[in-house]
Amino acid sequence: MKARHLAWPVTGWGVGASEDFSPCVAARAPTYEGGPALNKIKISRMTEKDLDEVMRIEEVSFSAPWSRGMFLTELRDNPFSKLLIARLDPPAGGDEQVRLAGYCCFWVIFNEVHIMNLAVHPDWKRKGIGSRLVEETISISREHGVKKIHLEVRQSNDQARRLYEKFGFQVIAARPNYYTHPREDAVLMALDLE
């Protein structure tokens, strides 16, 4: 089954967006070694109701995590910002709750996108969640007529770099001492959509 992308208007998304958004259903995910079978990954817009779960992932994912206030600013005040969440559905008949497994924040500025923040909970990495978030970001970017997507990633974050390279992102520059805690260079990556 081919994954559908979210149909979001090119303008008017962000401040005051409806929280009643019906998420799209992604392709069925296989059973992964050491974990439960995932029936589906649902991608939808992040809302303030998601922030407790988002903050738990943010705090275990980054040495210098964003604050709750930073996410609130993205949700409430930044007209360029788009925020996605990925939720997992448990196996049919399972007792597990549908859980938030990852998120992505990106800015659409004219014909460019900048991925600001993407994280997957450590317990759910390597299960296709990061890929689904990147796929959806690319799809929305195309909807908006974006020509190029940019991002920075820690030089030592091989797993993230491989994820982006899988989608055609290429290293275009380095930003010395971009990150703190610990201090490290950033690798600037870009994807041309033309």
Backbone as numpy.savetxt, mean C-alpha at the origin, in Angstrom:
# Nx Ny Nz CAx CAy CAz Cx Cy Cz
-9.37 -16.13 -11.84 -10.22 -14.96 -11.84 -9.32 -13.73 -11.84
-9.54 -12.82 -12.75 -8.74 -11.62 -12.84 -9.19 -10.62 -11.78
-8.22 -9.96 -11.13 -8.54 -8.97 -10.10 -9.10 -7.72 -10.76
-10.10 -7.14 -10.13 -10.65 -5.87 -10.60 -9.98 -4.74 -9.85
-9.94 -3.54 -10.45 -9.39 -2.41 -9.72 -10.53 -1.53 -9.23
-10.21 -0.73 -8.23 -11.21 0.17 -7.65 -11.52 1.27 -8.65
-12.77 1.55 -8.84 -13.17 2.64 -9.73 -13.32 3.90 -8.89
-12.29 4.71 -8.87 -12.30 5.93 -8.08 -12.33 7.12 -9.00
-13.11 8.13 -8.65 -13.13 9.32 -9.50 -11.76 9.99 -9.51
-11.44 10.62 -10.63 -10.16 11.29 -10.77 -10.07 12.49 -9.83
-11.18 13.12 -9.54 -11.19 14.24 -8.60 -12.23 13.95 -7.53
-12.14 14.67 -6.44 -13.14 14.55 -5.39 -12.92 13.38 -4.44
-11.76 12.74 -4.51 -11.49 11.63 -3.61 -10.60 12.13 -2.50
-10.86 11.75 -1.30 -10.02 12.18 -0.18 -10.88 12.74 0.92
-10.79 14.03 1.16 -11.52 14.66 2.25 -13.01 14.43 2.08
-13.63 13.90 3.11 -15.06 13.66 3.09 -15.48 12.43 2.31
-14.54 11.58 1.94 -14.88 10.38 1.18 -15.77 9.47 2.01
-16.66 8.81 1.36 -17.60 7.92 2.05 -16.87 6.77 2.71
-17.31 6.43 3.91 -16.74 5.28 4.60 -17.52 4.02 4.26
-18.58 4.13 3.46 -19.39 2.99 3.09 -18.88 2.34 1.82
-17.64 2.59 1.48 -17.06 2.09 0.24 -17.13 0.57 0.20
-17.57 0.04 -0.92 -17.60 -1.41 -1.10 -16.29 -1.85 -1.72
-15.47 -2.60 -1.00 -14.17 -2.99 -1.54 -14.30 -3.97 -2.69
-13.31 -3.93 -3.57 -13.28 -4.92 -4.64 -12.68 -6.20 -4.09
-12.97 -7.28 -4.74 -12.44 -8.57 -4.32 -11.34 -8.95 -5.29
-10.19 -9.25 -4.74 -9.05 -9.61 -5.56 -9.10 -11.09 -5.91
-8.14 -11.49 -6.70 -8.06 -12.90 -7.09 -7.88 -13.79 -5.87
-8.35 -15.02 -5.98 -8.20 -15.97 -4.87 -6.73 -16.24 -4.64
-6.36 -16.26 -3.38 -4.96 -16.51 -3.02 -4.79 -17.97 -2.65
-3.64 -18.54 -2.93 -3.41 -19.95 -2.60 -3.13 -20.12 -1.11
-3.06 -21.37 -0.69 -2.65 -21.69 0.67 -1.14 -21.50 0.75
-0.67 -20.89 1.83 0.75 -20.64 2.01 1.27 -21.49 3.14
2.47 -22.00 2.96 3.09 -22.84 3.97 3.18 -22.08 5.29
2.75 -22.73 6.37 2.84 -22.12 7.68 1.71 -21.17 8.00
0.72 -21.06 7.14 -0.38 -20.14 7.40 -1.67 -20.67 6.84
-2.77 -20.02 7.18 -4.08 -20.47 6.71 -4.28 -20.17 5.23
-5.24 -20.86 4.64 -5.63 -20.54 3.27 -6.35 -19.20 3.30
-6.03 -18.33 2.37 -6.69 -17.05 2.27 -7.68 -17.12 1.13
-8.96 -16.91 1.42 -9.94 -16.94 0.35 -9.79 -15.76 -0.59
-9.51 -14.59 -0.02 -9.37 -13.41 -0.87 -8.70 -12.28 -0.11
-8.16 -11.37 -0.87 -7.59 -10.14 -0.34 -8.50 -9.03 -0.84
-9.02 -8.23 0.07 -9.88 -7.11 -0.31 -9.10 -5.82 -0.16
-9.10 -5.02 -1.21 -8.45 -3.71 -1.19 -9.55 -2.66 -1.14
-9.42 -1.73 -0.20 -10.41 -0.65 -0.09 -9.72 0.61 0.42
-10.48 1.68 0.48 -9.96 2.94 0.99 -9.77 2.86 2.49
-8.69 3.45 2.96 -8.47 3.56 4.40 -9.41 4.62 4.95
-9.94 4.38 6.15 -10.73 5.38 6.87 -10.15 5.54 8.27
-10.62 6.52 8.98 -10.15 6.73 10.36 -10.43 5.51 11.23
-11.46 4.76 10.92 -11.78 3.55 11.70 -10.67 2.50 11.62
-9.86 2.57 10.57 -8.79 1.58 10.37 -7.50 1.92 11.11
-7.42 3.11 11.69 -6.13 3.60 12.18 -5.53 2.80 13.32
-6.33 2.22 14.21 -5.74 1.41 15.28 -4.95 0.24 14.69
-5.55 -0.44 13.71 -4.87 -1.57 13.07 -3.67 -1.10 12.24
-3.84 0.01 11.53 -2.75 0.57 10.73 -1.57 0.91 11.62
-1.84 1.54 12.76 -0.75 1.94 13.66 0.00 0.74 14.21
-0.70 -0.36 14.48 -0.02 -1.57 14.95 0.98 -2.07 13.90
0.57 -2.05 12.63 1.47 -2.48 11.56 2.61 -1.49 11.38
2.29 -0.20 11.39 3.30 0.85 11.21 4.41 0.73 12.26
4.01 0.51 13.50 4.97 0.49 14.60 5.89 -0.73 14.58
5.42 -1.86 14.04 6.29 -3.04 13.95 7.07 -3.08 12.64
6.73 -2.20 11.71 7.35 -2.23 10.38 8.51 -1.27 10.21
8.51 -0.16 10.95 9.49 0.90 10.69 10.19 1.33 11.97
11.48 1.65 11.84 12.25 2.14 12.99 11.89 3.59 13.33
11.37 4.32 12.37 10.90 5.70 12.58 9.47 5.77 12.03
8.50 5.19 12.74 7.14 5.11 12.21 6.43 6.46 12.13
5.47 6.52 11.19 4.59 7.68 11.13 3.76 7.70 12.40
3.34 8.89 12.80 2.44 9.04 13.95 0.99 8.92 13.47
0.10 8.71 14.42 -1.33 8.70 14.11 -1.74 10.03 13.47
-1.18 11.11 13.98 -1.49 12.44 13.44 -1.09 12.58 11.98
0.02 11.95 11.59 0.44 12.01 10.19 -0.57 11.31 9.30
-1.06 10.14 9.74 -2.08 9.44 8.96 -3.37 10.26 8.91
-3.74 10.88 10.03 -4.96 11.71 10.05 -4.83 12.88 9.07
-3.66 13.48 9.01 -3.44 14.58 8.05 -3.62 14.08 6.63
-3.08 12.90 6.33 -3.25 12.33 4.99 -4.72 12.07 4.68
-5.44 11.55 5.66 -6.85 11.22 5.46 -7.74 12.46 5.35
-7.47 13.46 6.18 -8.38 14.60 6.30 -8.00 15.82 5.45
-6.71 16.09 5.35 -6.28 17.40 4.87 -5.51 17.42 3.56
-4.99 16.31 3.11 -4.15 16.31 1.93 -4.97 15.90 0.71
-5.29 16.85 -0.16 -6.12 16.52 -1.33 -5.42 15.62 -2.35
-4.10 15.49 -2.27 -3.35 14.65 -3.20 -3.24 13.21 -2.73
-3.55 12.97 -1.46 -3.29 11.69 -0.83 -4.38 10.66 -1.09
-3.94 9.44 -1.35 -4.81 8.27 -1.49 -4.28 7.23 -0.52
-5.17 6.59 0.23 -4.75 5.58 1.19 -5.56 4.32 0.98
-4.87 3.20 0.84 -5.48 1.90 0.63 -5.20 0.99 1.81
-6.11 0.06 2.06 -5.85 -1.01 3.02 -6.11 -2.35 2.34
-5.44 -3.36 2.84 -5.65 -4.74 2.37 -6.17 -5.54 3.56
-7.32 -6.16 3.37 -7.91 -7.02 4.41 -7.91 -8.45 3.90
-7.68 -9.39 4.83 -7.70 -10.81 4.52 -9.01 -11.41 4.96
-9.56 -12.26 4.14 -10.72 -13.06 4.55 -10.21 -14.42 4.97
-10.68 -14.92 6.09 -10.26 -16.26 6.52 -10.93 -17.33 5.67
-10.51 -18.59 5.83 -11.16 -19.67 5.10 -12.65 -19.72 5.41
-13.44 -20.20 4.47 -14.88 -20.32 4.69 -15.14 -21.14 5.95
-15.99 -20.62 6.81 -16.31 -21.32 8.05 -15.29 -21.13 9.13
-14.22 -20.39 8.86 -13.18 -20.18 9.86 -13.65 -19.24 10.95
-12.99 -19.31 12.09 -13.34 -18.46 13.22 -12.54 -17.16 13.24
-11.52 -17.06 12.39 -10.69 -15.87 12.41 -11.47 -14.65 11.91
-11.17 -13.51 12.51 -11.75 -12.25 12.06 -11.08 -11.81 10.76
-11.83 -11.06 9.96 -11.20 -10.44 8.80 -10.21 -9.42 9.36
-8.96 -9.49 8.94 -7.96 -8.63 9.55 -7.27 -7.74 8.53
-6.87 -6.57 9.01 -6.12 -5.65 8.18 -4.68 -6.15 8.14
-4.18 -6.39 6.94 -2.86 -6.99 6.80 -1.82 -6.04 6.21
-2.26 -4.94 5.59 -1.31 -4.02 4.99 -1.99 -2.75 4.52
-1.19 -1.79 4.12 -1.73 -0.51 3.66 -0.71 0.18 2.76
-1.22 1.17 2.03 -0.36 1.97 1.17 -0.90 3.40 1.15
0.01 4.36 1.25 -0.33 5.77 1.10 0.47 6.30 -0.07
-0.21 6.97 -1.00 0.50 7.57 -2.13 -0.15 8.88 -2.50
0.64 9.74 -3.13 0.15 11.04 -3.57 0.05 11.05 -5.09
-1.07 11.55 -5.59 -1.26 11.78 -7.02 -1.11 13.28 -7.23
-0.01 13.68 -7.88 0.26 15.10 -8.11 0.44 15.29 -9.61
-0.61 15.84 -10.22 -0.65 16.04 -11.66 -0.43 14.70 -12.36
0.66 14.56 -13.13 0.84 13.30 -13.87 1.88 12.39 -13.21
2.12 12.58 -11.91 3.05 11.73 -11.19 2.43 11.21 -9.89
2.91 10.06 -9.47 2.53 9.49 -8.17 3.80 9.30 -7.36
3.69 9.57 -6.07 4.79 9.27 -5.16 4.26 8.34 -4.08
4.81 7.13 -4.00 4.41 6.19 -2.94 5.12 6.64 -1.67
4.33 7.01 -0.68 4.86 7.57 0.55 5.13 6.51 1.62
4.25 5.51 1.68 4.32 4.54 2.77 3.58 3.29 2.35
4.23 2.15 2.45 3.59 0.86 2.18 4.14 -0.13 3.19
3.23 -0.84 3.85 3.67 -1.84 4.84 2.69 -3.00 4.88
3.25 -4.17 5.17 2.46 -5.39 5.37 2.86 -5.93 6.74
1.87 -6.37 7.51 2.17 -6.92 8.82 3.17 -8.07 8.67
4.18 -8.15 9.56 5.19 -9.21 9.43 4.61 -10.63 9.35
3.50 -10.89 10.03 2.89 -12.22 9.99 2.28 -12.56 8.63
2.08 -11.55 7.78 1.38 -11.76 6.51 2.23 -11.42 5.30
3.55 -11.26 5.50 4.43 -10.99 4.36 4.58 -12.23 3.50
4.90 -12.00 2.22 5.13 -13.06 1.22 3.88 -13.88 0.95
2.74 -13.21 1.02 1.47 -13.86 0.72 0.69 -13.10 -0.36
1.36 -12.20 -1.06 0.72 -11.48 -2.16 0.05 -10.18 -1.77
0.12 -9.79 -0.51 -0.58 -8.58 -0.06 0.12 -7.33 -0.57
1.44 -7.27 -0.44 2.19 -6.13 -0.97 2.00 -6.00 -2.48
2.00 -7.12 -3.16 1.78 -7.10 -4.62 0.41 -6.54 -4.96
-0.61 -6.94 -4.23 -1.97 -6.44 -4.51 -2.03 -4.93 -4.27
-1.37 -4.44 -3.23 -1.36 -3.00 -2.96 -0.64 -2.24 -4.07
0.48 -2.78 -4.54 1.21 -2.13 -5.64 0.38 -2.18 -6.92
-0.23 -3.33 -7.22 -1.10 -3.44 -8.41 -2.21 -2.39 -8.38
-2.84 -2.24 -7.25 -3.95 -1.28 -7.14 -3.44 0.15 -7.28
-2.28 0.44 -6.71 -1.68 1.77 -6.84 -1.38 2.07 -8.30
-0.84 1.11 -9.03 -0.56 1.30 -10.45 -1.85 1.50 -11.23
-2.87 0.71 -10.92 -4.15 0.82 -11.61 -4.78 2.20 -11.41
-4.79 2.67 -10.18 -5.34 4.00 -9.88 -4.51 5.08 -10.56
-3.20 4.89 -10.58 -2.31 5.85 -11.24 -2.67 5.97 -12.72
-2.88 4.84 -13.37 -3.26 4.87 -14.79 -4.60 5.58 -14.98
-5.55 5.32 -14.08 -6.85 6.00 -14.14 -6.71 7.50 -14.11
-5.73 7.98 -13.37 -5.50 9.41 -13.21 -4.59 9.98 -14.30
-4.19 9.17 -15.27 -3.34 9.65 -16.34 -1.89 9.87 -15.93
-1.47 9.18 -14.88 -0.11 9.33 -14.37 0.89 8.76 -15.36
2.01 9.43 -15.50 3.08 9.01 -16.41 4.21 8.29 -15.68
4.42 8.63 -14.38 5.55 8.06 -13.65 5.20 7.91 -12.18
5.67 6.81 -11.57 5.50 6.56 -10.14 6.89 6.53 -9.52
7.07 7.26 -8.42 8.35 7.33 -7.70 8.18 6.77 -6.29
9.28 6.34 -5.71 9.30 5.95 -4.30 10.74 5.91 -3.83
10.92 5.95 -2.50 12.21 5.72 -1.88 12.11 4.47 -1.03
13.20 3.73 -0.96 13.26 2.53 -0.14 14.66 2.45 0.46
14.73 1.92 1.67 16.06 1.74 2.30 16.95 0.88 1.40
18.20 1.26 1.30 19.14 0.52 0.47 19.21 -0.95 0.89
19.07 -1.23 2.18 19.19 -2.60 2.68 17.89 -3.40 2.60
16.79 -2.79 2.17 15.49 -3.48 2.16 15.33 -4.25 0.84
16.05 -5.37 0.77 16.04 -6.18 -0.45 14.66 -6.72 -0.78
13.90 -7.09 0.23 12.56 -7.66 -0.01 11.66 -6.63 -0.70
11.65 -5.40 -0.21 10.83 -4.35 -0.83 11.34 -4.03 -2.23
12.64 -3.95 -2.39 13.20 -3.64 -3.71 12.81 -4.71 -4.73
12.84 -5.99 -4.32 12.43 -7.07 -5.24 10.95 -6.94 -5.59
10.13 -6.58 -4.62 8.70 -6.39 -4.90 8.51 -5.33 -5.99
9.13 -4.18 -5.82 8.96 -3.11 -6.80 9.57 -3.49 -8.16
10.72 -4.13 -8.14 11.35 -4.55 -9.40 10.46 -5.51 -10.18
9.71 -6.34 -9.46 8.78 -7.28 -10.10 7.75 -6.54 -10.96
7.43 -5.30 -10.59 6.45 -4.51 -11.33 7.12 -3.57 -12.34
8.43 -3.67 -12.49 9.12 -2.87 -13.48 9.77 -1.60 -12.96
9.72 -1.35 -11.65 10.40 -0.19 -11.09 11.91 -0.37 -11.29
12.58 0.73 -11.57 14.02 0.71 -11.75 14.69 1.71 -10.82
15.89 1.37 -10.39 16.67 2.29 -9.56 17.13 3.44 -10.45
16.87 4.68 -10.01 17.28 5.83 -10.82 18.26 6.75 -10.10
18.35 6.62 -8.77 19.28 7.47 -8.02 19.39 6.97 -6.58
20.30 7.57 -5.85 20.43 7.31 -4.41 20.29 8.64 -3.68
19.73 8.57 -2.48 19.62 9.76 -1.63 20.45 9.48 -0.37
21.65 10.07 -0.29 22.53 9.78 0.85 21.90 10.20 2.18
22.05 9.34 3.18 21.62 9.61 4.55 20.16 10.06 4.65
19.32 9.53 3.80 17.90 9.90 3.75 17.15 9.42 5.00
17.47 8.22 5.44 16.78 7.62 6.58 17.58 7.81 7.87
16.85 7.85 8.98 17.47 7.88 10.30 17.01 6.65 11.08
17.65 6.39 12.18 17.26 5.27 13.09 17.17 3.94 12.38
18.16 3.34 11.82 19.52 3.84 11.68 19.68 4.68 10.42
20.74 5.48 10.42 21.03 6.31 9.25 21.39 5.40 8.08
20.76 5.69 6.94 20.99 4.84 5.76 20.58 5.60 4.51
21.23 5.26 3.40 20.86 5.85 2.11 19.52 5.29 1.64
18.82 6.10 0.86 17.61 5.64 0.18 17.94 5.37 -1.27
17.26 4.38 -1.82 17.31 4.12 -3.24 16.04 4.70 -3.83
16.18 5.59 -4.80 15.03 6.17 -5.48 14.70 5.27 -6.66
13.45 4.80 -6.71 13.01 3.93 -7.79 11.86 4.60 -8.53
11.71 4.27 -9.80 10.64 4.85 -10.60 10.11 3.83 -11.60
8.85 4.02 -11.92 8.18 3.20 -12.93 7.54 4.14 -13.95
7.92 3.99 -15.22 7.31 4.75 -16.30 6.04 4.03 -16.74
4.94 4.77 -16.83 3.67 4.19 -17.25 3.32 4.55 -18.69
4.19 5.28 -19.37 3.89 5.68 -20.75 4.13 4.53 -21.70
